[in-house]
């Protein structure tokens, strides 16, 4: 889960910029698209929403130009190398602060064990 704040509002409204970033994440991490990405730019001062369905799970992005804020969620069913979120969001969106959180799930747990 990645949160980028202090971003340039015009960059957060740029659908092509968001798509370019998402496509780079997918390519760099060797992820597999299972359908056409769904992307939408909201009218006027609105932001962008993007959803990439992956065989590994999904990549989602939501931008909020009015708050100079963007969120990215990359969910994968197996471990991947770290991606340079901080550097890329600073470069592409002029983010002043980037927080990257990683949640590791143990998929080996059975349903019964996880309910304890």
N, C-alpha and C positions, 0 to 999 in steps of 0.2 A: 504494500500500500504506500503510495507516494503522494505527498501533499506539497505543492509548490505555491508560495505566496510572494507578494510583491512583484507579480508579473506585469508585463506591458499589456494593457487592455486590448490594444489592436491586435497583438499577436494571439491573444486568447480567442479572438473572433475569427481568426484565419483558419478555415476548414482545411485548406491544403497543407498548412503548417502542421496541424494536429495529425492529419493522415500521414504525412511524411515521417513524423516522429514514430507513430505507431507501426508503420511499415518497417522502419529501421529496427525497432525492438524485436518484431517478429523475425526478421531476417537475421539479425545479429545473434539471437538466441536459438536459432534453428527450430523455431516453432512452426506448426503446420496449420494453415487456415483450412477450415472445413466448409466454408461458404463465403459469400461476398460480404465484406465488412459493411455494417450499417452505420452511417454517419449522417449527422444532421447539424446544420448551422441555424440557430434561431434568428429570427428577423431583428433588424435594428441593432440595438446595443447588446443583444443576447450573445450567449456563448455557443459552444460546440459540444455535442455528445457523440461519442464513437464507441462502437462495440465490435470486437473481433472475436468470432467464435473459433476456437482452436481445438484440435484433437486433444491437446493437453489441458484445456479448459477454456479460459477467456482472458481478454485484455479489454478493459473499459476505461474511458476518459470522459471527464466532465469539466468544462471550463466555465468560470464565473467572472467575466471581465469587470462587472460592477464591483467585485470584491478583490480584483487582481489575484485570483486564486484558481488553481487547477488541481484536479485529483486524477490519479491513475491507479487502477487495480489490476494487477497481473496475478492470475491464479493458475498455477501449474501443478499437475499431478506428479511431477518428478522434479528433482532439484536441477537447477540451471546455474550457470556462473552468474556472478553479479554483473549488472549492466550499469553504465555510468550515468545514472539518472541525474545526479546533482549537476555534473558538468553539462549535460545535454539540455537540461531545462534552464540552466543559467544562460546558455548560448542561444537557444531557440526562442525562449520566452522572457528572457531577461529577469528570471526569478531571483529574488534577493535571499530567499530562504527555501531550502528543500529538505523535507523530512522523509526519510526512507525507513519504513518499518517492514520487518519480515516475520511472518508467522509460519513456523514449521509444524506441519501436522504429521502425526505418525499414522500412516495409512495401514499399518499392520495390525492395528487394534481391531478386535472384533466388536460387533455392536454391543454385545453383553458387557465386555470390558469397558467400553467407553461410557456406559451408563452408571458405572460405580461412582 
